[in-house]
């Protein structure tokens, strides 16, 4: 028997209730056999009950579940995502943030739409606090939460999908964007650029820099929004999140990294030799 077809990487940090709901939505994924999927919860050093949530889920899940963590030292999302990949084994990787509930066909759609040298990039409905508070295990089991978004929210993501397709046709140099909270990629393509750049700490820009290097490696970004969208549970912004993107601490670092020519970062999935 072979291993799993897809590794689902779920980064998280000190949002155990959101993580519990996201894992519940993974348990109800349809169209995939139990052995097709492995789950890797990649933790950024939570100091709460996050690991207990994972342990309880593992005890009842139909999928194998792994857990990675490290000592918390600020916001290290790039490192956390790489940790999840290091602990995974499948040839295809799907990334799903630990605050984004997935519709029940989500992983199946990523598998169906996978293409060589292509990242399938998604996005989410941003739920308000009241709607987020309504989501529980019953709402996920019945898929009722999928009806709680507004028509305007649906139109917005549909427009985003059409724009992404147009950008792909005209070969726009910086679009479509790649948002790290939901995307699928072949492991060999992820490894070809050495994964996320772990020099990016604090909020933002690590996915922009990752996309730039993928383009250098000949890996395209395509939209999966026509087939699936996730549901982002409300929470306060991260302390390192700026009010304006251009004021972020990582923006200058992104601009400098964009001047490089190599598709591989130095401090990534594989660390430089000592």
C-alpha positions as CSV (number, residue, x, y, z in Angstrom):
1,X,0.0,0.0,0.0
2,X,1.3,3.5,-0.8
3,X,1.2,6.5,1.4
4,X,-1.2,9.4,1.4
5,X,-2.0,11.4,-1.8
6,X,-2.1,14.7,-0.1
7,X,-0.7,16.3,3.1
8,X,-2.9,18.9,4.6
9,X,-0.7,21.5,6.4
10,X,-2.6,23.5,9.1
11,X,-0.5,26.3,10.7
12,X,-1.8,27.6,14.0
13,X,-0.9,29.7,17.0
14,X,-2.9,30.0,20.2
15,X,-6.4,29.9,18.7
16,X,-7.4,26.4,20.0
17,X,-11.2,26.9,19.5
18,X,-10.7,28.0,15.9
19,X,-8.4,25.1,15.3
20,X,-10.9,22.7,16.8
21,X,-13.5,23.9,14.3
22,X,-11.1,23.8,11.3
23,X,-10.1,20.2,12.2
24,X,-13.8,19.3,12.4
25,X,-14.3,20.6,8.9
26,X,-11.4,18.4,7.7
27,X,-12.9,15.4,9.3
28,X,-16.1,15.9,7.2
29,X,-14.2,16.2,3.9
30,X,-15.9,14.2,1.2
31,X,-14.8,12.2,-1.8
32,X,-11.5,11.0,-0.3
33,X,-10.6,7.6,1.4
34,X,-9.2,7.6,4.9
35,X,-5.7,6.7,3.6
36,X,-5.7,9.5,1.0
37,X,-5.0,12.4,3.4
38,X,-2.7,13.0,6.3
39,X,-3.0,16.1,8.5
40,X,-0.1,18.0,9.9
41,X,-0.9,20.6,12.4
42,X,2.1,23.0,12.4
43,X,2.2,25.1,15.6
44,X,4.2,28.4,16.1
45,X,5.0,27.6,19.7
46,X,1.5,27.9,21.4
47,X,1.6,28.0,25.2
48,X,-2.0,27.1,25.7
49,X,-4.1,23.9,25.1
50,X,-3.4,23.7,21.3
51,X,-1.6,20.4,21.6
52,X,-4.4,19.0,23.7
53,X,-6.9,19.9,21.0
54,X,-4.8,18.1,18.4
55,X,-4.5,15.0,20.7
56,X,-8.2,14.8,21.2
57,X,-8.9,15.2,17.5
58,X,-6.2,12.5,16.6
59,X,-7.9,10.0,18.9
60,X,-11.1,10.1,16.9
61,X,-10.0,11.1,13.4
62,X,-10.2,8.9,10.4
63,X,-7.0,10.5,9.1
64,X,-3.5,10.2,10.5
65,X,-2.6,13.4,12.4
66,X,0.9,14.7,13.1
67,X,1.8,17.7,15.3
68,X,4.9,20.0,15.0
69,X,5.9,22.9,17.2
70,X,8.9,24.9,18.3
71,X,9.7,27.4,21.0
72,X,7.7,30.6,20.4
73,X,9.9,33.5,19.3
74,X,7.7,36.0,17.7
75,X,5.5,35.5,14.6
76,X,7.2,32.8,12.5
77,X,4.7,31.7,10.0
78,X,7.2,30.9,7.2
79,X,9.1,28.6,9.6
80,X,5.9,27.0,10.8
81,X,4.7,26.2,7.3
82,X,8.1,24.7,6.5
83,X,7.9,22.6,9.7
84,X,4.6,21.2,8.6
85,X,6.1,20.2,5.2
86,X,9.1,18.6,6.9
87,X,6.8,16.4,8.9
88,X,4.7,15.4,5.9
89,X,5.0,12.7,3.4
90,X,2.6,13.1,0.5
91,X,3.5,14.2,-3.0
92,X,0.8,17.0,-3.0
93,X,0.6,19.7,-0.3
94,X,-2.5,21.7,0.6
95,X,-2.1,24.6,3.0
96,X,-5.1,25.6,5.2
97,X,-4.7,28.2,7.9
98,X,-5.9,27.2,11.4
99,X,-8.6,29.8,11.4
100,X,-10.2,28.9,8.1
101,X,-13.0,26.4,8.1
102,X,-13.1,24.3,4.9
103,X,-16.3,23.3,3.0
104,X,-16.6,19.6,2.7
105,X,-15.4,19.3,-0.9
106,X,-12.3,21.5,-0.3
107,X,-9.5,19.0,-0.3
108,X,-11.0,17.0,-3.1
109,X,-11.2,20.0,-5.3
110,X,-7.6,20.8,-4.7
111,X,-6.6,17.3,-5.6
112,X,-8.8,17.4,-8.8
113,X,-7.4,20.7,-9.9
114,X,-3.8,19.9,-9.3
115,X,-1.5,20.5,-12.2
116,X,2.3,20.2,-12.7
117,X,4.2,23.4,-12.3
118,X,1.1,25.1,-11.0
119,X,0.0,26.5,-7.6
120,X,-3.8,26.4,-7.1
121,X,-4.4,29.5,-5.0
122,X,-7.6,30.2,-3.0
123,X,-9.0,32.8,-0.7
124,X,-11.7,33.1,2.0
125,X,-14.9,34.6,3.1
126,X,-14.1,36.9,6.0
127,X,-16.8,36.2,8.6
128,X,-17.8,38.9,11.1
129,X,-17.7,38.1,14.9
130,X,-21.5,37.3,15.1
131,X,-21.3,34.8,12.2
132,X,-18.1,33.3,13.5
133,X,-19.7,32.7,16.9
134,X,-22.6,30.8,15.3
135,X,-20.3,28.1,13.8
136,X,-20.1,24.9,15.8
137,X,-19.7,21.2,15.1
138,X,-23.4,20.9,14.0
139,X,-23.1,23.8,11.6
140,X,-20.1,22.1,10.0
141,X,-21.6,18.7,9.9
142,X,-24.7,20.0,8.1
143,X,-22.7,22.5,6.0
144,X,-25.2,25.2,7.2
145,X,-22.4,27.7,7.7
146,X,-21.9,27.8,3.9
147,X,-25.2,29.6,3.6
148,X,-24.2,32.4,6.1
149,X,-22.3,34.6,3.7
150,X,-23.8,37.5,1.9
151,X,-24.5,37.8,-1.8
152,X,-22.0,40.7,-1.9
153,X,-19.2,38.5,-0.3
154,X,-19.9,35.8,-2.9
155,X,-19.8,38.4,-5.8
156,X,-16.5,39.7,-4.4
157,X,-14.8,36.4,-4.5
158,X,-16.3,35.6,-8.0
159,X,-14.8,38.9,-9.2
160,X,-11.5,38.0,-7.7
161,X,-11.5,34.7,-9.5
162,X,-12.3,36.3,-12.9
163,X,-9.5,38.9,-12.3
164,X,-7.1,36.0,-11.5
165,X,-8.0,34.2,-14.7
166,X,-7.5,37.4,-16.7
167,X,-4.1,38.1,-15.2
168,X,-3.1,34.5,-16.1
169,X,-4.1,35.0,-19.7
170,X,-2.2,38.3,-20.1
171,X,0.8,36.9,-18.1
172,X,0.7,39.7,-15.6
173,X,4.1,39.9,-13.8
174,X,2.7,40.3,-10.3
175,X,-0.8,38.8,-10.5
176,X,-2.6,36.7,-9.5
177,X,-1.5,36.9,-5.9
178,X,-0.8,33.9,-3.8
179,X,-2.3,34.0,-0.3
180,X,-0.7,31.5,2.1
181,X,-3.9,30.6,3.9
182,X,-5.2,28.4,1.2
183,X,-3.3,26.9,-1.7
184,X,-2.2,23.6,-3.2
185,X,1.2,22.8,-4.6
186,X,3.2,19.7,-5.7
187,X,5.9,18.9,-3.2
188,X,8.6,18.9,-5.9
189,X,7.6,22.5,-6.8
190,X,7.7,23.5,-3.2
191,X,11.1,21.9,-2.7
192,X,12.4,23.5,-6.0
193,X,12.3,27.0,-4.3
194,X,13.3,25.7,-0.8
195,X,9.9,26.4,0.6
196,X,9.0,29.6,2.5
197,X,11.8,32.0,3.4
198,X,12.3,31.8,7.1
199,X,14.1,35.1,7.2
200,X,10.6,36.6,7.1
201,X,9.4,37.0,10.7
202,X,6.5,39.1,11.9
203,X,3.3,39.6,9.9
204,X,3.1,39.7,6.1
205,X,4.9,39.4,2.8
206,X,6.2,35.8,3.2
207,X,3.6,34.6,0.7
208,X,4.4,37.5,-1.8
209,X,8.1,36.6,-1.7
210,X,7.3,32.9,-2.1
211,X,5.2,33.6,-5.2
212,X,8.1,35.7,-6.7
213,X,10.5,32.8,-6.4
214,X,7.9,30.3,-7.7
215,X,7.6,32.4,-10.9
216,X,11.4,32.4,-11.3
217,X,11.2,28.6,-11.1
218,X,8.5,28.4,-13.8
219,X,5.7,27.6,-11.5
220,X,2.4,29.4,-12.3
221,X,-0.3,30.6,-10.0
222,X,-3.9,29.8,-10.9
223,X,-7.1,30.5,-9.0
224,X,-9.2,27.7,-7.4
225,X,-12.0,30.1,-6.3
226,X,-14.4,28.8,-9.0
227,X,-14.5,25.5,-7.2
228,X,-13.9,26.1,-3.5
229,X,-13.5,28.9,-0.9
230,X,-12.8,28.8,2.8
231,X,-14.5,30.6,5.7
232,X,-12.2,32.7,7.9
233,X,-13.2,32.9,11.6
234,X,-13.0,36.3,13.0
235,X,-10.3,37.2,15.5
236,X,-8.3,40.4,16.4
237,X,-5.4,41.1,14.1
238,X,-1.9,39.9,14.9
239,X,0.1,42.4,17.0
240,X,2.6,42.8,14.2
241,X,0.0,43.5,11.5
242,X,0.2,47.1,10.3
243,X,-2.8,49.3,9.6
244,X,-1.5,49.7,6.0
245,X,0.4,47.0,4.1
246,X,3.1,49.3,2.9
247,X,4.0,50.2,6.5
248,X,4.7,46.5,7.4
249,X,8.1,45.6,8.8
250,X,8.7,43.1,6.0
251,X,7.9,45.3,3.0
252,X,11.4,46.6,2.6
253,X,12.8,43.0,3.0
254,X,10.4,41.9,0.2
255,X,11.6,44.6,-2.1
256,X,15.2,43.6,-1.5
257,X,14.5,39.9,-2.0
258,X,12.6,40.8,-5.3
259,X,16.0,42.0,-6.7
260,X,17.5,38.5,-6.4
261,X,17.5,36.1,-9.3
262,X,17.6,32.7,-7.7
263,X,14.3,30.8,-7.2
264,X,15.7,29.3,-4.0
265,X,15.8,31.1,-0.7
266,X,18.8,30.5,1.6
267,X,17.0,30.0,4.9
268,X,14.1,27.8,3.9
269,X,12.9,24.2,4.0
270,X,16.5,23.1,3.9
271,X,18.9,25.1,6.1
272,X,22.2,26.2,4.7
273,X,25.2,23.9,5.5
274,X,27.0,24.9,8.7
